[in-house]
Amino acid sequence: MNPILIENAAIVNEGSMKEGSVWIREGKISAIYDRQDPIPPQVREESQRIDGSGKILLPGIIDDQVHFREPGLTHKADIGSESKAAIAGGITSFMEMPNTRPPAVTHREIDNKLSIAGEHSLANYSFYFGATNDNIQEIRRIDPTRICGVKIFMGSSTGNMLVDDSRALESIFAESPVIITTHCEDEKTIRKNTQHYKEQYGEDIPIGYHPLIRSEEACYLSSSRAIELARKHNARLHILHISTARELELFDSRHYYPGKRITAEACIHHLWFDQQDYEQLGTRIKWNPAIKTPEDKKALREGVKTNRIDVIATDHAPHRIEEKDNPYLKAPSGGPMVQHSLQTMLELHHQNIFSLETIVDKMCHTPAELFQISKRGYIRPGYWADLVLVDPRERQEVRQDNIHYKCGWSPLEGQSFHNSITHTLVNGKIIYENGQFTGIKNAQRLLFDR
């Protein structure tokens, strides 16, 4: 493995931005040089050099919520195709959800997914252990150093993994050896709302009613219930894809630190779109939880800045375009986002909404801390060299001919970003460079310091 020297980049890391160079050797960051520091001649001579002048160097993005659809749903996506798209978007590590076919609710199925990823993934990987109403014995056997977390669907979503038995929920919150992550929407409320609109529109409910069916109330009731259980059992809880201003009241505004037991995630689509976009994009932006009001979007953005939101992720969940273009009740929820999540956040930086330091904190540092990922998420000597280099001056438009998702479409098509990703490195090797994949696979299974 040849050493690599990334020179003269603007390094965004640990709350500051400074110009410098990063030397990579044997897969890890070996040294960081400030602009005024002399770089030893031997380092320059023996290294492959990447000119970072005018570019921004970030830690590789860690996405704590993706659905890569393998096994069983590979007509939509697979680990190889979606990790490739993730790499093009600067995501170097992902944590994948259990609602595949069969669902990953046993150790045998987790091992199967690990085997697939070991052969095909371009990005570092881990897989959530899915909770059901009757698999507490399997959950008890989890090795905390090797499994990212347990996922509970406290509201049905893609797949059939709703955990609605109160005794099962109590057991999981009391006994899970790893962090619990939840999808929070109250199923009873959703069913009542769906029936209400069916009485008005039959089977042809307009997509604009999606945020009223999967309503603020449905989200708040379920999130409140999860937090109640976590407090009762002193469980470590991370609530995924918060979508409403009201839910933000439930979370602590302190910056994440090891003693913060209840944390929250927001997703790119809830920070970028709002319900006014249904008119143009229709079911292509149908997600669960639903994209809601402009006021909710504004509140979520503020929640990121005030630390009520700890992590920003994608909930990448691709479907074929023929499926998405069905009428509302038949169209599946979810959409592809990993290739453009960082670019979208950088565009929000361009609009003076988020600082670069906040983006790195919420997409790199805090996911690493929150899940206790071993030696990732920072640009530090001794850490794995998962890095992304961004050109903030080179515009890039999202078009069908440059989309890497297996499903072949994006809800962001036509969007022109003021930035482009030029290099993505995984464990010290260049996997993506100037729009091309190098053909190198260098991914590793994520490990956890627990």
C-alpha positions in Angstrom: 0.0 0.0 0.0 1.7 3.2 -1.2 1.6 6.2 1.1 -0.6 9.1 0.0 0.0 12.8 0.7 -3.0 15.1 0.3 -1.5 18.6 0.2 -2.7 22.1 0.9 -6.3 21.4 1.5 -8.7 23.2 3.8 -9.1 20.6 6.5 -12.5 20.7 8.3 -12.2 18.8 11.6 -13.1 19.0 15.3 -14.8 22.4 15.1 -12.3 24.3 13.0 -11.0 24.7 9.4 -7.3 25.2 8.6 -5.1 24.7 5.6 -2.8 21.8 5.8 -1.7 18.4 4.5 -2.5 14.8 5.5 -0.1 11.9 5.1 -1.6 8.4 4.9 0.4 5.3 5.4 -0.7 1.6 5.8 -4.4 2.6 5.6 -4.3 5.1 8.5 -3.6 8.8 9.0 0.1 9.0 9.9 0.6 12.7 10.2 -1.2 16.0 9.8 0.9 19.0 8.8 -0.2 22.6 9.3 0.4 25.0 6.4 3.6 26.4 8.0 4.9 23.0 9.0 7.8 21.6 6.8 6.9 18.3 5.2 9.9 15.9 5.3 11.4 15.4 1.8 11.1 11.6 2.2 7.4 11.9 2.8 7.0 13.8 -0.5 9.2 11.4 -2.4 7.7 8.2 -1.4 4.0 9.2 -1.5 1.4 9.5 -4.2 0.5 13.2 -4.0 -3.0 14.7 -4.3 -3.2 18.5 -4.8 -5.9 19.8 -2.4 -5.4 23.4 -3.3 -8.7 25.2 -3.2 -10.4 22.1 -2.0 -12.0 21.0 1.3 -10.9 17.8 3.1 -13.5 16.2 5.4 -13.6 12.9 7.3 -15.6 10.3 5.4 -19.3 10.6 6.0 -20.8 8.0 8.3 -24.5 7.2 7.4 -26.3 5.6 10.3 -29.5 4.7 8.4 -29.6 3.1 4.9 -31.7 0.4 3.2 -29.5 -1.3 0.6 -32.2 -4.0 -0.1 -30.0 -7.1 -0.1 -31.0 -9.9 0.2 -34.4 -10.4 -1.3 -35.1 -7.0 -2.9 -32.2 -6.7 -5.3 -34.4 -5.6 -8.2 -34.4 -2.3 -6.3 -30.8 -2.1 -5.1 -28.0 -4.2 -3.7 -25.0 -3.7 -1.4 -22.6 -3.3 -4.3 -24.6 -0.8 -6.3 -25.6 1.4 -3.4 -22.2 1.4 -1.7 -20.8 2.5 -5.0 -23.3 5.4 -5.1 -22.4 6.2 -1.5 -18.7 6.4 -2.3 -19.4 8.8 -5.1 -21.2 10.9 -2.5 -18.4 10.9 0.1 -20.0 8.3 2.4 -17.3 5.9 3.5 -19.2 3.9 6.2 -22.9 2.9 6.4 -25.1 1.1 8.9 -27.8 -0.9 7.1 -31.4 -1.7 8.2 -32.8 -5.1 8.8 -36.0 -5.1 6.8 -34.7 -7.2 3.9 -36.1 -10.6 2.8 -35.6 -12.5 4.9 -35.3 -9.8 7.6 -32.1 -9.7 9.6 -33.7 -10.8 12.9 -31.3 -13.7 13.6 -27.6 -14.0 13.9 -27.6 -16.3 10.8 -29.1 -13.6 8.7 -26.7 -11.0 10.0 -23.8 -13.3 9.1 -25.2 -13.7 5.6 -25.4 -9.9 5.0 -21.8 -9.6 6.4 -20.7 -12.2 3.9 -22.3 -10.3 1.0 -20.8 -7.0 2.1 -17.4 -8.5 2.5 -17.5 -9.5 -1.1 -19.2 -6.5 -2.7 -19.2 -3.4 -0.6 -17.0 -0.4 -1.5 -17.7 1.3 1.8 -17.2 0.2 5.4 -20.3 -1.6 6.7 -22.3 -2.7 9.7 -25.8 -4.1 10.0 -28.6 -3.5 12.5 -30.2 -6.4 14.3 -33.9 -6.3 13.7 -36.3 -6.5 16.7 -39.6 -8.5 16.5 -42.3 -9.3 19.0 -40.5 -12.6 19.8 -36.8 -12.5 19.2 -35.5 -11.2 22.6 -33.4 -14.4 23.0 -31.5 -13.5 19.8 -31.0 -9.9 20.9 -29.5 -11.0 24.2 -26.7 -12.8 22.3 -25.5 -9.7 20.4 -21.8 -8.9 20.7 -21.7 -5.1 21.3 -18.3 -4.8 19.7 -19.5 -6.1 16.3 -23.2 -5.0 15.9 -24.1 -1.3 15.5 -27.5 -1.5 17.2 -31.0 -2.9 17.4 -33.7 -1.5 15.2 -37.3 -1.3 16.3 -40.1 -0.4 14.0 -42.6 1.3 16.4 -44.7 2.0 13.3 -44.9 -0.2 10.2 -42.8 0.8 7.2 -41.3 -1.1 4.3 -41.4 -4.7 5.3 -43.4 -6.4 8.1 -41.4 -5.8 11.3 -43.8 -3.8 13.5 -43.1 -4.4 17.2 -46.5 -3.7 18.8 -46.5 -6.0 21.8 -45.9 -4.0 25.0 -44.2 -6.9 26.8 -41.8 -7.3 23.9 -41.0 -3.6 23.9 -40.3 -3.6 27.6 -38.0 -6.6 27.3 -36.0 -5.0 24.4 -35.6 -1.7 26.2 -34.6 -3.5 29.4 -32.2 -6.0 27.9 -30.6 -4.8 24.6 -26.8 -4.9 25.0 -26.5 -2.2 22.3 -28.0 1.1 21.4 -31.7 0.9 20.4 -32.8 2.8 17.2 -36.4 3.4 16.5 -38.8 4.3 13.7 -41.5 6.2 15.6 -45.0 6.6 14.1 -48.1 5.5 15.9 -49.8 2.8 13.9 -53.3 3.3 15.4 -53.3 7.0 14.5 -52.1 6.3 10.9 -54.8 3.8 10.3 -57.5 6.2 11.6 -56.2 9.0 9.4 -56.0 6.7 6.4 -59.6 5.6 6.8 -60.7 9.2 7.2 -59.2 10.2 3.8 -60.4 7.0 2.2 -64.0 8.0 3.1 -63.4 11.2 1.2 -61.4 10.1 -1.8 -61.7 6.3 -1.9 -58.5 4.7 -3.2 -57.4 7.9 -5.0 -56.1 9.9 -2.0 -53.9 12.9 -3.2 -50.3 12.7 -2.2 -50.6 16.0 -0.5 -52.5 14.3 2.4 -49.5 12.1 3.2 -48.2 14.4 6.0 -51.7 14.5 7.5 -52.1 10.7 7.4 -48.6 10.1 8.8 -49.2 13.2 11.0 -47.4 15.2 13.6 -49.6 13.5 16.2 -48.6 10.0 15.0 -44.9 10.9 15.2 -45.1 12.6 18.6 -47.1 9.8 20.3 -44.6 7.2 19.2 -41.5 9.2 19.9 -42.9 10.0 23.4 -43.5 6.4 24.0 -40.0 5.3 23.0 -38.5 8.0 25.3 -40.7 6.9 28.2 -39.5 3.3 27.8 -35.8 4.4 27.5 -36.1 6.5 30.7 -37.8 3.7 32.5 -35.0 1.2 31.7 -32.1 3.7 31.4 -31.7 2.4 27.8 -29.5 4.0 25.2 -32.0 5.3 22.6 -31.5 6.9 19.2 -34.7 8.0 17.4 -34.4 8.1 13.7 -35.7 10.6 11.1 -37.4 13.2 13.3 -39.8 15.1 11.0 -41.7 17.6 13.2 -41.0 20.7 15.2 -43.1 19.3 18.1 -40.9 16.3 18.5 -37.8 18.5 19.0 -39.2 19.5 22.4 -38.5 15.9 23.6 -34.7 16.2 23.1 -31.9 17.7 25.1 -30.1 20.6 23.5 -26.7 19.8 24.9 -24.0 18.8 22.4 -23.6 15.0 22.2 -21.3 13.5 24.9 -21.2 10.0 26.3 -23.7 10.7 29.1 -26.5 11.8 26.7 -28.7 8.7 26.7 -31.4 9.8 24.3 -30.4 11.2 20.9 -32.1 12.1 17.6 -31.4 12.0 13.9 -32.7 14.1 11.0 -32.6 13.1 7.4 -31.6 15.0 4.3 -35.0 15.0 2.7 -36.7 16.5 5.8 -34.0 19.3 5.8 -34.3 19.9 2.0 -38.0 19.4 0.9 -41.3 20.4 2.4 -44.9 19.7 1.6 -45.0 22.3 -1.1 -42.8 20.0 -3.1 -45.5 17.3 -3.4 -47.1 19.3 -6.2 -44.1 18.9 -8.4 -42.5 15.7 -7.2 -45.6 13.7 -6.0 -44.9 10.2 -4.7 -41.2 10.5 -5.6 -40.8 12.2 -2.3 -43.1 9.9 -0.3 -41.2 8.9 2.8 -42.2 7.5 6.2 -42.2 9.6 8.3 -43.7 12.1 5.8 -42.1 15.3 4.6 -44.1 18.0 6.4 -44.6 21.7 6.6 -42.1 24.5 5.8 -42.3 25.4 9.5 -41.2 21.9 10.4 -38.3 22.0 7.9 -37.2 25.3 9.4 -37.5 24.0 12.9 -35.4 20.9 12.1 -32.7 23.0 10.6 -32.6 25.0 13.8 -32.6 21.8 15.8 -29.4 20.8 14.0 -27.8 24.0 15.0 -29.0 23.9 18.6 -28.0 20.2 19.1 -31.5 18.8 19.6 -30.7 16.9 16.5 -27.4 14.9 16.9 -26.9 13.2 13.6 -27.8 13.8 9.9 -28.3 10.7 7.8 -30.2 9.7 4.6 -32.7 6.8 5.3 -31.6 5.9 1.7 -34.4 3.5 0.6 -34.6 3.0 -3.2 -37.5 1.7 -5.2 -37.9 1.3 -9.0 -39.4 4.3 -10.6 -42.4 2.3 -11.9 -43.2 1.5 -8.2 -42.8 5.1 -7.1 -45.0 6.5 -9.8 -48.1 4.5 -8.6 -51.0 6.2 -7.0 -50.5 7.3 -3.4 -51.8 4.2 -1.6 -49.8 1.8 -3.9 -46.6 3.8 -4.1 -43.9 2.6 -1.7 -42.3 5.0 0.7 -38.6 5.9 0.5 -36.1 7.2 -2.0 -32.4 7.1 -3.0 -30.2 9.8 -1.3 -26.7 8.5 -0.5 -25.0 9.8 -3.6 -26.1 13.4 -2.9 -26.5 13.8 0.8 -23.1 15.5 1.4 -23.6 17.7 -1.7 -27.1 18.7 -0.4 -25.7 19.7 3.0 -22.9 21.6 1.3 -25.5 23.4 -0.8 -27.3 24.4 2.5 -23.9 25.7 3.6 -23.7 27.7 0.4 -27.1 29.2 1.4 -25.6 30.2 4.8 -27.9 27.7 6.7 -25.2 25.4 8.1 -21.5 25.9 8.8 -19.0 23.4 7.4 -18.0 22.6 11.0 -21.6 21.7 11.8 -21.9 19.5 8.8 -18.8 17.5 9.8 -20.0 17.3 13.4 -23.4 15.9 12.5 -22.3 13.6 9.7 -18.9 12.4 10.8 -17.9 13.1 14.4 -21.2 12.5 16.3 -22.1 9.3 14.5 -18.7 7.9 15.4 -19.0 9.0 19.0 -22.7 8.0 19.4 -22.1 4.4 18.1 -18.6 4.2 19.6 -17.1 3.3 16.2 -13.5 2.4 16.5 -11.0 4.9 15.0 -13.3 6.6 12.4 -15.1 9.8 12.0 -12.2 12.2 12.6 -9.0 13.3 10.8 -6.6 12.2 13.5 -3.2 10.3 13.5 -3.8 6.6 14.1 -7.4 6.7 12.7 -8.4 4.9 9.5 -7.9 7.2 6.5 -11.6 7.5 5.5 -11.6 10.9 3.7 -13.5 12.9 1.2 -12.1 15.8 -0.9 -14.6 18.4 -2.2 -14.2 21.1 -4.8 -16.4 24.0 -3.7 -16.0 25.8 -7.0 -17.0 23.0 -9.4 -20.7 22.9 -10.1 -22.4 19.6 -10.7 -26.0 18.8 -11.9 -27.9 15.7 -10.9 -28.8 13.9 -14.1 -29.8 10.4 -15.0 -26.5 9.8 -16.8 -24.5 10.5 -13.6 -26.6 8.7 -11.1 -25.1 5.4 -9.7 -28.2 4.0 -7.9 -29.4 0.7 -9.3 -32.9 2.2 -9.5 -31.6 4.9 -11.9 -33.4 8.0 -10.6 -33.2 10.6 -7.9 -35.7 13.1 -6.4 -32.9 15.7 -6.9 -32.7 15.3 -10.6 -32.2 18.8 -12.2 -30.6 20.2 -9.0 -27.4 22.0 -9.7 -25.0 22.0 -6.8 -22.2 24.5 -6.2 -19.8 21.7 -5.3 -18.5 18.4 -6.5 -16.8 15.5 -4.8 -13.4 14.8 -6.4 -11.9 12.0 -4.2 -13.1 9.4 -1.7 -10.7 7.3 0.2 -11.5 4.2 2.3 -9.0 2.8 4.7 -6.2 4.7 2.9 -7.0 3.8 -0.7 -8.5 6.0 -3.4 -11.8 4.4 -4.4 -13.3 7.3 -6.3 -11.3 10.0 -8.2 -12.6 12.8 -10.5 -15.8 11.1 -11.4 -14.3 7.6 -11.9 -14.1 4.5 -9.7 -10.6 3.0 -9.4 -11.8 -0.6 -9.2 -10.3 -1.0 -5.7 -12.3 -2.7 -2.9 -10.9 -1.9 0.5 -13.9 -1.8 2.8 -13.9 -3.2 6.3 -16.6 -4.3 8.8 -17.1 -1.5 11.4 -16.0 -2.4 14.9 -17.2 -0.7 18.1 -15.3 0.3 21.3 -17.9 -0.9 23.8 
